[in-house]
């Protein structure tokens, strides 16, 4: 009987996976919508929207967006949930630069 008390209880998910995914998607949607207007050190203190307006900025921005896509691909591989990071390219008007 003592062994039964010391054994860890079987864990149950408090939140269903589909709910967890929806919450994560909403959070990331909100985060990246705001991120488009954040000043980023990797873009020389410009926001992604500002960087998209000039040639040098677009080049740096493409690298940042590629990193974002790679991050989400790794998250998808590790957790089964990855965020679709293709929409910022369209919003920034640089979808044609995505290779």
Gaussian input, Z-matrix of N, CA and C with variables (Angstrom, degrees):
# hf/3-21g

backbone

0 1
 N
 C     1     B1
 C     2     B2     1     A1
 N     3     B3     2     A2     1     D1
 C     4     B4     3     A3     2     D2
 C     5     B5     4     A4     3     D3
 N     6     B6     5     A5     4     D4
 C     7     B7     6     A6     5     D5
 C     8     B8     7     A7     6     D6
 N     9     B9     8     A8     7     D7
 C    10    B10     9     A9     8     D8
 C    11    B11    10    A10     9     D9
 N    12    B12    11    A11    10    D10
 C    13    B13    12    A12    11    D11
 C    14    B14    13    A13    12    D12
 N    15    B15    14    A14    13    D13
 C    16    B16    15    A15    14    D14
 C    17    B17    16    A16    15    D15
 N    18    B18    17    A17    16    D16
 C    19    B19    18    A18    17    D17
 C    20    B20    19    A19    18    D18
 N    21    B21    20    A20    19    D19
 C    22    B22    21    A21    20    D20
 C    23    B23    22    A22    21    D21
 N    24    B24    23    A23    22    D22
 C    25    B25    24    A24    23    D23
 C    26    B26    25    A25    24    D24
 N    27    B27    26    A26    25    D25
 C    28    B28    27    A27    26    D26
 C    29    B29    28    A28    27    D27
 N    30    B30    29    A29    28    D28
 C    31    B31    30    A30    29    D29
 C    32    B32    31    A31    30    D30
 N    33    B33    32    A32    31    D31
 C    34    B34    33    A33    32    D32
 C    35    B35    34    A34    33    D33
 N    36    B36    35    A35    34    D34
 C    37    B37    36    A36    35    D35
 C    38    B38    37    A37    36    D36
 N    39    B39    38    A38    37    D37
 C    40    B40    39    A39    38    D38
 C    41    B41    40    A40    39    D39
 N    42    B42    41    A41    40    D40
 C    43    B43    42    A42    41    D41
 C    44    B44    43    A43    42    D42
 N    45    B45    44    A44    43    D43
 C    46    B46    45    A45    44    D44
 C    47    B47    46    A46    45    D45
 N    48    B48    47    A47    46    D46
 C    49    B49    48    A48    47    D47
 C    50    B50    49    A49    48    D48
 N    51    B51    50    A50    49    D49
 C    52    B52    51    A51    50    D50
 C    53    B53    52    A52    51    D51
 N    54    B54    53    A53    52    D52
 C    55    B55    54    A54    53    D53
 C    56    B56    55    A55    54    D54
 N    57    B57    56    A56    55    D55
 C    58    B58    57    A57    56    D56
 C    59    B59    58    A58    57    D57
 N    60    B60    59    A59    58    D58
 C    61    B61    60    A60    59    D59
 C    62    B62    61    A61    60    D60
 N    63    B63    62    A62    61    D61
 C    64    B64    63    A63    62    D62
 C    65    B65    64    A64    63    D63
 N    66    B66    65    A65    64    D64
 C    67    B67    66    A66    65    D65
 C    68    B68    67    A67    66    D66
 N    69    B69    68    A68    67    D67
 C    70    B70    69    A69    68    D68
 C    71    B71    70    A70    69    D69
 N    72    B72    71    A71    70    D70
 C    73    B73    72    A72    71    D71
 C    74    B74    73    A73    72    D72
 N    75    B75    74    A74    73    D73
 C    76    B76    75    A75    74    D74
 C    77    B77    76    A76    75    D75
 N    78    B78    77    A77    76    D76
 C    79    B79    78    A78    77    D77
 C    80    B80    79    A79    78    D78
 N    81    B81    80    A80    79    D79
 C    82    B82    81    A81    80    D80
 C    83    B83    82    A82    81    D81
 N    84    B84    83    A83    82    D82
 C    85    B85    84    A84    83    D83
 C    86    B86    85    A85    84    D84
 N    87    B87    86    A86    85    D85
 C    88    B88    87    A87    86    D86
 C    89    B89    88    A88    87    D87
 N    90    B90    89    A89    88    D88
 C    91    B91    90    A90    89    D89
 C    92    B92    91    A91    90    D90
 N    93    B93    92    A92    91    D91
 C    94    B94    93    A93    92    D92
 C    95    B95    94    A94    93    D93
 N    96    B96    95    A95    94    D94
 C    97    B97    96    A96    95    D95
 C    98    B98    97    A97    96    D96
 N    99    B99    98    A98    97    D97
 C   100   B100    99    A99    98    D98
 C   101   B101   100   A100    99    D99
 N   102   B102   101   A101   100   D100
 C   103   B103   102   A102   101   D101
 C   104   B104   103   A103   102   D102
 N   105   B105   104   A104   103   D103
 C   106   B106   105   A105   104   D104
 C   107   B107   106   A106   105   D105
 N   108   B108   107   A107   106   D106
 C   109   B109   108   A108   107   D107
 C   110   B110   109   A109   108   D108
 N   111   B111   110   A110   109   D109
 C   112   B112   111   A111   110   D110
 C   113   B113   112   A112   111   D111
 N   114   B114   113   A113   112   D112
 C   115   B115   114   A114   113   D113
 C   116   B116   115   A115   114   D114
 N   117   B117   116   A116   115   D115
 C   118   B118   117   A117   116   D116
 C   119   B119   118   A118   117   D117
 N   120   B120   119   A119   118   D118
 C   121   B121   120   A120   119   D119
 C   122   B122   121   A121   120   D120
 N   123   B123   122   A122   121   D121
 C   124   B124   123   A123   122   D122
 C   125   B125   124   A124   123   D123
 N   126   B126   125   A125   124   D124
 C   127   B127   126   A126   125   D125
 C   128   B128   127   A127   126   D126
 N   129   B129   128   A128   127   D127
 C   130   B130   129   A129   128   D128
 C   131   B131   130   A130   129   D129
 N   132   B132   131   A131   130   D130
 C   133   B133   132   A132   131   D131
 C   134   B134   133   A133   132   D132
 N   135   B135   134   A134   133   D133
 C   136   B136   135   A135   134   D134
 C   137   B137   136   A136   135   D135
 N   138   B138   137   A137   136   D136
 C   139   B139   138   A138   137   D137
 C   140   B140   139   A139   138   D138
 N   141   B141   140   A140   139   D139
 C   142   B142   141   A141   140   D140
 C   143   B143   142   A142   141   D141
 N   144   B144   143   A143   142   D142
 C   145   B145   144   A144   143   D143
 C   146   B146   145   A145   144   D144
 N   147   B147   146   A146   145   D145
 C   148   B148   147   A147   146   D146
 C   149   B149   148   A148   147   D147
 N   150   B150   149   A149   148   D148
 C   151   B151   150   A150   149   D149
 C   152   B152   151   A151   150   D150
 N   153   B153   152   A152   151   D151
 C   154   B154   153   A153   152   D152
 C   155   B155   154   A154   153   D153
 N   156   B156   155   A155   154   D154
 C   157   B157   156   A156   155   D155
 C   158   B158   157   A157   156   D156
 N   159   B159   158   A158   157   D157
 C   160   B160   159   A159   158   D158
 C   161   B161   160   A160   159   D159
 N   162   B162   161   A161   160   D160
 C   163   B163   162   A162   161   D161
 C   164   B164   163   A163   162   D162
 N   165   B165   164   A164   163   D163
 C   166   B166   165   A165   164   D164
 C   167   B167   166   A166   165   D165
 N   168   B168   167   A167   166   D166
 C   169   B169   168   A168   167   D167
 C   170   B170   169   A169   168   D168
 N   171   B171   170   A170   169   D169
 C   172   B172   171   A171   170   D170
 C   173   B173   172   A172   171   D171
 N   174   B174   173   A173   172   D172
 C   175   B175   174   A174   173   D173
 C   176   B176   175   A175   174   D174
 N   177   B177   176   A176   175   D175
 C   178   B178   177   A177   176   D176
 C   179   B179   178   A178   177   D177
 N   180   B180   179   A179   178   D178
 C   181   B181   180   A180   179   D179
 C   182   B182   181   A181   180   D180
 N   183   B183   182   A182   181   D181
 C   184   B184   183   A183   182   D182
 C   185   B185   184   A184   183   D183
 N   186   B186   185   A185   184   D184
 C   187   B187   186   A186   185   D185
 C   188   B188   187   A187   186   D186
 N   189   B189   188   A188   187   D187
 C   190   B190   189   A189   188   D188
 C   191   B191   190   A190   189   D189
 N   192   B192   191   A191   190   D190
 C   193   B193   192   A192   191   D191
 C   194   B194   193   A193   192   D192
 N   195   B195   194   A194   193   D193
 C   196   B196   195   A195   194   D194
 C   197   B197   196   A196   195   D195
 N   198   B198   197   A197   196   D196
 C   199   B199   198   A198   197   D197
 C   200   B200   199   A199   198   D198
 N   201   B201   200   A200   199   D199
 C   202   B202   201   A201   200   D200
 C   203   B203   202   A202   201   D201
 N   204   B204   203   A203   202   D202
 C   205   B205   204   A204   203   D203
 C   206   B206   205   A205   204   D204
 N   207   B207   206   A206   205   D205
 C   208   B208   207   A207   206   D206
 C   209   B209   208   A208   207   D207
 N   210   B210   209   A209   208   D208
 C   211   B211   210   A210   209   D209
 C   212   B212   211   A211   210   D210
 N   213   B213   212   A212   211   D211
 C   214   B214   213   A213   212   D212
 C   215   B215   214   A214   213   D213
 N   216   B216   215   A215   214   D214
 C   217   B217   216   A216   215   D215
 C   218   B218   217   A217   216   D216
 N   219   B219   218   A218   217   D217
 C   220   B220   219   A219   218   D218
 C   221   B221   220   A220   219   D219
 N   222   B222   221   A221   220   D220
 C   223   B223   222   A222   221   D221
 C   224   B224   223   A223   222   D222
 N   225   B225   224   A224   223   D223
 C   226   B226   225   A225   224   D224
 C   227   B227   226   A226   225   D225
 N   228   B228   227   A227   226   D226
 C   229   B229   228   A228   227   D227
 C   230   B230   229   A229   228   D228
 N   231   B231   230   A230   229   D229
 C   232   B232   231   A231   230   D230
 C   233   B233   232   A232   231   D231
 N   234   B234   233   A233   232   D232
 C   235   B235   234   A234   233   D233
 C   236   B236   235   A235   234   D234
 N   237   B237   236   A236   235   D235
 C   238   B238   237   A237   236   D236
 C   239   B239   238   A238   237   D237
 N   240   B240   239   A239   238   D238
 C   241   B241   240   A240   239   D239
 C   242   B242   241   A241   240   D240
 N   243   B243   242   A242   241   D241
 C   244   B244   243   A243   242   D242
 C   245   B245   244   A244   243   D243
 N   246   B246   245   A245   244   D244
 C   247   B247   246   A246   245   D245
 C   248   B248   247   A247   246   D246
 N   249   B249   248   A248   247   D247
 C   250   B250   249   A249   248   D248
 C   251   B251   250   A250   249   D249
 N   252   B252   251   A251   250   D250
 C   253   B253   252   A252   251   D251
 C   254   B254   253   A253   252   D252
 N   255   B255   254   A254   253   D253
 C   256   B256   255   A255   254   D254
 C   257   B257   256   A256   255   D255
 N   258   B258   257   A257   256   D256
 C   259   B259   258   A258   257   D257
 C   260   B260   259   A259   258   D258
 N   261   B261   260   A260   259   D259
 C   262   B262   261   A261   260   D260
 C   263   B263   262   A262   261   D261
 N   264   B264   263   A263   262   D262
 C   265   B265   264   A264   263   D263
 C   266   B266   265   A265   264   D264
 N   267   B267   266   A266   265   D265
 C   268   B268   267   A267   266   D266
 C   269   B269   268   A268   267   D267
 N   270   B270   269   A269   268   D268
 C   271   B271   270   A270   269   D269
 C   272   B272   271   A271   270   D270
 N   273   B273   272   A272   271   D271
 C   274   B274   273   A273   272   D272
 C   275   B275   274   A274   273   D273
 N   276   B276   275   A275   274   D274
 C   277   B277   276   A276   275   D275
 C   278   B278   277   A277   276   D276
 N   279   B279   278   A278   277   D277
 C   280   B280   279   A279   278   D278
 C   281   B281   280   A280   279   D279
 N   282   B282   281   A281   280   D280
 C   283   B283   282   A282   281   D281
 C   284   B284   283   A283   282   D282
 N   285   B285   284   A284   283   D283
 C   286   B286   285   A285   284   D284
 C   287   B287   286   A286   285   D285
 N   288   B288   287   A287   286   D286
 C   289   B289   288   A288   287   D287
 C   290   B290   289   A289   288   D288
 N   291   B291   290   A290   289   D289
 C   292   B292   291   A291   290   D290
 C   293   B293   292   A292   291   D291
 N   294   B294   293   A293   292   D292
 C   295   B295   294   A294   293   D293
 C   296   B296   295   A295   294   D294

   B1=1.4259
   B2=1.5331
   B3=1.3188
   B4=1.4566
   B5=1.5121
   B6=1.3359
   B7=1.4610
   B8=1.5181
   B9=1.3149
   B10=1.4617
   B11=1.5304
   B12=1.3290
   B13=1.4687
   B14=1.5173
   B15=1.3388
   B16=1.4541
   B17=1.5309
   B18=1.3169
   B19=1.4683
   B20=1.5314
   B21=1.3209
   B22=1.4662
   B23=1.5241
   B24=1.2868
   B25=1.4605
   B26=1.5217
   B27=1.3062
   B28=1.4649
   B29=1.5190
   B30=1.3163
   B31=1.4643
   B32=1.5252
   B33=1.2941
   B34=1.4613
   B35=1.5033
   B36=1.2856
   B37=1.4521
   B38=1.5214
   B39=1.3090
   B40=1.4598
   B41=1.5313
   B42=1.3236
   B43=1.4665
   B44=1.5254
   B45=1.3212
   B46=1.4705
   B47=1.5306
   B48=1.3310
   B49=1.4603
   B50=1.5245
   B51=1.3361
   B52=1.4645
   B53=1.5338
   B54=1.3251
   B55=1.4607
   B56=1.5340
   B57=1.3177
   B58=1.4565
   B59=1.5375
   B60=1.3201
   B61=1.4693
   B62=1.5217
   B63=1.3221
   B64=1.4645
   B65=1.5252
   B66=1.3189
   B67=1.4658
   B68=1.5288
   B69=1.3284
   B70=1.4634
   B71=1.5296
   B72=1.3197
   B73=1.4660
   B74=1.5262
   B75=1.3174
   B76=1.4711
   B77=1.5233
   B78=1.3228
   B79=1.4634
   B80=1.5249
   B81=1.3406
   B82=1.4594
   B83=1.5290
   B84=1.3296
   B85=1.4779
   B86=1.5235
   B87=1.3199
   B88=1.4632
   B89=1.5312
   B90=1.3192
   B91=1.4643
   B92=1.5241
   B93=1.3255
   B94=1.4611
   B95=1.5245
   B96=1.3233
   B97=1.4765
   B98=1.5330
   B99=1.3250
   B100=1.4733
   B101=1.5240
   B102=1.3191
   B103=1.4654
   B104=1.5325
   B105=1.3156
   B106=1.4688
   B107=1.5267
   B108=1.3298
   B109=1.4678
   B110=1.5322
   B111=1.3331
   B112=1.4673
   B113=1.5208
   B114=1.3185
   B115=1.4695
   B116=1.5288
   B117=1.3259
   B118=1.4632
   B119=1.5216
   B120=1.3239
   B121=1.4636
   B122=1.5292
   B123=1.3355
   B124=1.4636
   B125=1.5306
   B126=1.3244
   B127=1.4728
   B128=1.5269
   B129=1.3204
   B130=1.4610
   B131=1.5138
   B132=1.3259
   B133=1.4621
   B134=1.5204
   B135=1.3193
   B136=1.4721
   B137=1.5204
   B138=1.3070
   B139=1.4576
   B140=1.5321
   B141=1.3235
   B142=1.4601
   B143=1.5360
   B144=1.3264
   B145=1.4745
   B146=1.5306
   B147=1.3272
   B148=1.4701
   B149=1.5289
   B150=1.3244
   B151=1.4669
   B152=1.5309
   B153=1.3255
   B154=1.4639
   B155=1.5284
   B156=1.3222
   B157=1.4703
   B158=1.5239
   B159=1.3375
   B160=1.4649
   B161=1.5225
   B162=1.3181
   B163=1.4563
   B164=1.5301
   B165=1.3222
   B166=1.4671
   B167=1.5251
   B168=1.3046
   B169=1.4642
   B170=1.5189
   B171=1.3294
   B172=1.4670
   B173=1.5264
   B174=1.3238
   B175=1.4643
   B176=1.5395
   B177=1.3264
   B178=1.4642
   B179=1.5279
   B180=1.3175
   B181=1.4574
   B182=1.5238
   B183=1.3150
   B184=1.4634
   B185=1.5296
   B186=1.3347
   B187=1.4642
   B188=1.5299
   B189=1.3256
   B190=1.4692
   B191=1.5304
   B192=1.3166
   B193=1.4629
   B194=1.5280
   B195=1.3142
   B196=1.4747
   B197=1.5281
   B198=1.3384
   B199=1.4688
   B200=1.5239
   B201=1.3261
   B202=1.4627
   B203=1.5328
   B204=1.3242
   B205=1.4627
   B206=1.5303
   B207=1.3434
   B208=1.4606
   B209=1.5298
   B210=1.3262
   B211=1.4577
   B212=1.5257
   B213=1.3135
   B214=1.4666
   B215=1.5242
   B216=1.3266
   B217=1.4699
   B218=1.5317
   B219=1.3308
   B220=1.4680
   B221=1.5284
   B222=1.3327
   B223=1.4705
   B224=1.5317
   B225=1.3349
   B226=1.4690
   B227=1.5314
   B228=1.3218
   B229=1.4651
   B230=1.5312
   B231=1.3279
   B232=1.4623
   B233=1.5244
   B234=1.3301
   B235=1.4682
   B236=1.5268
   B237=1.3216
   B238=1.4602
   B239=1.5185
   B240=1.3282
   B241=1.4640
   B242=1.5202
   B243=1.2924
   B244=1.4565
   B245=1.5103
   B246=1.2767
   B247=1.4551
   B248=1.5285
   B249=1.3128
   B250=1.4620
   B251=1.5243
   B252=1.3269
   B253=1.4698
   B254=1.5279
   B255=1.3239
   B256=1.4689
   B257=1.5221
   B258=1.3200
   B259=1.4654
   B260=1.5302
   B261=1.3614
   B262=1.4694
   B263=1.5352
   B264=1.3230
   B265=1.4672
   B266=1.5359
   B267=1.3307
   B268=1.4745
   B269=1.5197
   B270=1.3384
   B271=1.4654
   B272=1.5185
   B273=1.3246
   B274=1.4614
   B275=1.5314
   B276=1.3277
   B277=1.4583
   B278=1.5177
   B279=1.3386
   B280=1.4672
   B281=1.5248
   B282=1.3090
   B283=1.4619
   B284=1.5411
   B285=1.3034
   B286=1.4719
   B287=1.5410
   B288=1.3300
   B289=1.4679
   B290=1.5246
   B291=1.3159
   B292=1.4638
   B293=1.5222
   B294=1.3064
   B295=1.4902
   B296=1.4890
   A1=111.27
   A2=117.03
   A3=120.92
   A4=110.67
   A5=116.44
   A6=119.93
   A7=111.15
   A8=116.94
   A9=121.18
   A10=111.14
   A11=116.75
   A12=120.08
   A13=111.09
   A14=117.95
   A15=122.06
   A16=112.79
   A17=116.90
   A18=120.34
   A19=108.92
   A20=116.77
   A21=118.95
   A22=111.04
   A23=115.47
   A24=120.04
   A25=108.67
   A26=115.16
   A27=117.86
   A28=108.68
   A29=113.80
   A30=117.36
   A31=110.38
   A32=114.36
   A33=121.38
   A34=106.75
   A35=116.13
   A36=120.65
   A37=109.16
   A38=115.68
   A39=120.60
   A40=109.92
   A41=115.90
   A42=121.08
   A43=107.68
   A44=117.52
   A45=118.93
   A46=110.79
   A47=115.15
   A48=120.71
   A49=112.47
   A50=118.27
   A51=119.96
   A52=111.14
   A53=117.15
   A54=120.97
   A55=109.35
   A56=115.46
   A57=120.44
   A58=110.66
   A59=117.00
   A60=121.29
   A61=111.74
   A62=116.88
   A63=120.39
   A64=110.75
   A65=117.00
   A66=121.21
   A67=109.70
   A68=116.49
   A69=120.94
   A70=110.50
   A71=117.55
   A72=120.76
   A73=111.01
   A74=116.90
   A75=120.00
   A76=111.47
   A77=115.94
   A78=120.33
   A79=110.39
   A80=116.84
   A81=120.32
   A82=112.13
   A83=117.65
   A84=120.01
   A85=109.88
   A86=115.82
   A87=121.10
   A88=110.94
   A89=115.80
   A90=120.64
   A91=111.33
   A92=118.33
   A93=120.56
   A94=112.65
   A95=118.12
   A96=119.43
   A97=109.26
   A98=116.26
   A99=120.05
   A100=110.95
   A101=116.82
   A102=123.72
   A103=111.03
   A104=117.27
   A105=120.83
   A106=112.12
   A107=116.97
   A108=121.44
   A109=113.28
   A110=117.01
   A111=121.03
   A112=110.68
   A113=116.35
   A114=121.85
   A115=107.15
   A116=116.49
   A117=120.86
   A118=111.43
   A119=117.51
   A120=120.01
   A121=112.66
   A122=116.42
   A123=119.73
   A124=112.69
   A125=116.03
   A126=120.63
   A127=110.51
   A128=116.03
   A129=120.00
   A130=113.31
   A131=116.70
   A132=120.87
   A133=113.65
   A134=116.66
   A135=120.29
   A136=109.87
   A137=116.45
   A138=120.91
   A139=107.82
   A140=117.77
   A141=118.84
   A142=112.66
   A143=117.55
   A144=119.46
   A145=111.20
   A146=116.28
   A147=120.06
   A148=110.71
   A149=116.25
   A150=120.60
   A151=111.59
   A152=116.46
   A153=120.30
   A154=112.50
   A155=117.14
   A156=121.00
   A157=114.63
   A158=118.25
   A159=118.00
   A160=110.97
   A161=116.02
   A162=122.19
   A163=112.15
   A164=117.33
   A165=120.33
   A166=111.29
   A167=115.48
   A168=119.95
   A169=111.90
   A170=116.02
   A171=119.42
   A172=110.85
   A173=116.49
   A174=120.54
   A175=110.23
   A176=116.56
   A177=120.73
   A178=110.94
   A179=115.70
   A180=121.48
   A181=111.48
   A182=117.04
   A183=120.50
   A184=109.69
   A185=117.47
   A186=120.90
   A187=110.97
   A188=117.15
   A189=121.03
   A190=110.19
   A191=117.42
   A192=120.57
   A193=111.53
   A194=117.20
   A195=120.33
   A196=109.97
   A197=116.25
   A198=120.01
   A199=110.94
   A200=115.97
   A201=121.00
   A202=110.42
   A203=117.21
   A204=120.18
   A205=111.29
   A206=116.21
   A207=119.67
   A208=111.59
   A209=116.38
   A210=121.10
   A211=110.65
   A212=115.99
   A213=120.08
   A214=112.00
   A215=117.50
   A216=120.21
   A217=110.12
   A218=116.42
   A219=119.73
   A220=110.68
   A221=116.24
   A222=119.46
   A223=109.81
   A224=116.34
   A225=120.98
   A226=109.70
   A227=115.85
   A228=120.31
   A229=111.24
   A230=116.95
   A231=121.82
   A232=113.84
   A233=116.68
   A234=119.57
   A235=114.43
   A236=116.58
   A237=119.19
   A238=112.08
   A239=117.48
   A240=121.47
   A241=108.69
   A242=115.21
   A243=120.22
   A244=109.10
   A245=115.31
   A246=121.63
   A247=109.18
   A248=117.20
   A249=121.92
   A250=108.41
   A251=115.51
   A252=121.33
   A253=112.24
   A254=117.80
   A255=120.24
   A256=112.75
   A257=118.47
   A258=120.56
   A259=113.95
   A260=120.92
   A261=117.99
   A262=112.70
   A263=116.99
   A264=120.21
   A265=109.81
   A266=115.51
   A267=120.44
   A268=110.90
   A269=116.17
   A270=120.02
   A271=112.66
   A272=116.59
   A273=121.28
   A274=112.46
   A275=116.83
   A276=120.98
   A277=113.92
   A278=116.80
   A279=119.81
   A280=111.34
   A281=116.07
   A282=120.84
   A283=111.06
   A284=116.68
   A285=120.68
   A286=112.43
   A287=117.59
   A288=121.64
   A289=112.33
   A290=116.93
   A291=121.42
   A292=108.58
   A293=115.50
   A294=120.00
   A295=110.24
   D1=-39.00
   D2=179.24
   D3=-62.17
   D4=-36.02
   D5=178.89
   D6=-63.35
   D7=-38.25
   D8=-179.89
   D9=-64.64
   D10=-38.11
   D11=179.89
   D12=-69.05
   D13=-34.87
   D14=-177.39
   D15=-80.98
   D16=-19.51
   D17=-179.03
   D18=-70.88
   D19=139.24
   D20=179.00
   D21=-65.64
   D22=139.57
   D23=177.37
   D24=-68.74
   D25=147.44
   D26=178.09
   D27=-64.99
   D28=132.01
   D29=-177.70
   D30=-79.70
   D31=142.92
   D32=175.86
   D33=-123.17
   D34=141.22
   D35=178.27
   D36=-67.68
   D37=124.05
   D38=178.41
   D39=-73.14
   D40=-31.43
   D41=-178.45
   D42=-123.28
   D43=127.95
   D44=177.77
   D45=-60.51
   D46=148.27
   D47=-177.32
   D48=-57.00
   D49=-39.97
   D50=-178.51
   D51=-64.30
   D52=-33.52
   D53=177.95
   D54=-71.61
   D55=-43.54
   D56=178.22
   D57=-58.18
   D58=-43.89
   D59=179.25
   D60=-63.82
   D61=-42.00
   D62=-179.37
   D63=-65.83
   D64=-41.86
   D65=178.11
   D66=-62.97
   D67=-44.10
   D68=179.59
   D69=-63.44
   D70=-42.60
   D71=178.92
   D72=-61.90
   D73=-45.14
   D74=179.13
   D75=-63.11
   D76=-42.08
   D77=178.32
   D78=-60.45
   D79=-48.86
   D80=-178.14
   D81=-68.08
   D82=-36.38
   D83=174.17
   D84=-56.24
   D85=-50.15
   D86=-179.28
   D87=-63.52
   D88=-45.95
   D89=-179.17
   D90=-58.82
   D91=-49.69
   D92=-176.06
   D93=-74.01
   D94=-27.64
   D95=174.07
   D96=-63.75
   D97=-42.70
   D98=177.33
   D99=-70.22
   D100=-37.49
   D101=-178.18
   D102=-57.80
   D103=-32.55
   D104=-179.83
   D105=-59.15
   D106=-23.54
   D107=-179.09
   D108=-108.68
   D109=3.11
   D110=178.64
   D111=-81.23
   D112=140.51
   D113=174.13
   D114=-75.13
   D115=124.33
   D116=-176.56
   D117=-115.13
   D118=130.87
   D119=177.02
   D120=-57.53
   D121=-36.04
   D122=-179.04
   D123=-66.97
   D124=-14.71
   D125=177.58
   D126=-110.63
   D127=25.70
   D128=178.44
   D129=67.08
   D130=30.59
   D131=179.00
   D132=83.16
   D133=6.70
   D134=177.27
   D135=-95.68
   D136=159.72
   D137=173.03
   D138=-84.03
   D139=161.69
   D140=174.79
   D141=-55.84
   D142=-37.74
   D143=178.21
   D144=-63.44
   D145=-42.10
   D146=178.92
   D147=-66.90
   D148=-42.48
   D149=-178.32
   D150=-64.39
   D151=-31.56
   D152=-178.67
   D153=-67.43
   D154=-15.54
   D155=-174.94
   D156=-84.34
   D157=-15.29
   D158=-179.84
   D159=-130.23
   D160=159.14
   D161=-172.59
   D162=-58.25
   D163=-53.83
   D164=-178.85
   D165=-61.65
   D166=-40.77
   D167=179.47
   D168=-63.49
   D169=-40.64
   D170=179.36
   D171=-62.44
   D172=-39.97
   D173=179.87
   D174=-60.73
   D175=-45.67
   D176=178.23
   D177=-66.34
   D178=-39.94
   D179=-178.82
   D180=-63.99
   D181=-39.86
   D182=177.62
   D183=-57.41
   D184=-43.63
   D185=179.15
   D186=-62.82
   D187=-41.16
   D188=179.73
   D189=-65.23
   D190=-43.53
   D191=-179.38
   D192=-68.07
   D193=-35.25
   D194=175.22
   D195=-63.33
   D196=-42.43
   D197=176.84
   D198=-59.88
   D199=-41.85
   D200=178.55
   D201=-61.18
   D202=-45.63
   D203=179.05
   D204=-62.58
   D205=-40.65
   D206=178.96
   D207=-65.46
   D208=-39.79
   D209=176.40
   D210=-58.28
   D211=-46.32
   D212=-178.98
   D213=-69.06
   D214=-32.77
   D215=176.16
   D216=-65.40
   D217=-40.72
   D218=177.15
   D219=-65.65
   D220=-41.13
   D221=178.52
   D222=-60.92
   D223=-42.47
   D224=179.77
   D225=-60.80
   D226=-43.16
   D227=-179.72
   D228=-66.21
   D229=-41.61
   D230=-176.27
   D231=-77.23
   D232=-37.90
   D233=-171.64
   D234=-116.19
   D235=-13.61
   D236=-176.09
   D237=87.95
   D238=-5.32
   D239=177.51
   D240=-125.32
   D241=121.46
   D242=175.06
   D243=-130.13
   D244=142.82
   D245=-178.07
   D246=-85.19
   D247=138.85
   D248=178.17
   D249=-79.87
   D250=101.91
   D251=-174.98
   D252=-96.45
   D253=25.53
   D254=178.78
   D255=-84.22
   D256=-27.18
   D257=-174.14
   D258=-63.28
   D259=-32.27
   D260=179.70
   D261=-60.51
   D262=-32.89
   D263=177.39
   D264=-57.52
   D265=-45.76
   D266=179.84
   D267=-66.40
   D268=-46.94
   D269=-178.81
   D270=-60.20
   D271=-32.84
   D272=-178.37
   D273=-87.83
   D274=-4.20
   D275=178.21
   D276=73.15
   D277=25.24
   D278=-178.60
   D279=-124.87
   D280=25.00
   D281=-178.67
   D282=-57.66
   D283=-31.49
   D284=-179.49
   D285=-66.59
   D286=-15.03
   D287=179.75
   D288=-90.80
   D289=-7.90
   D290=-178.84
   D291=-77.85
   D292=120.67
   D293=-179.37
   D294=-113.69

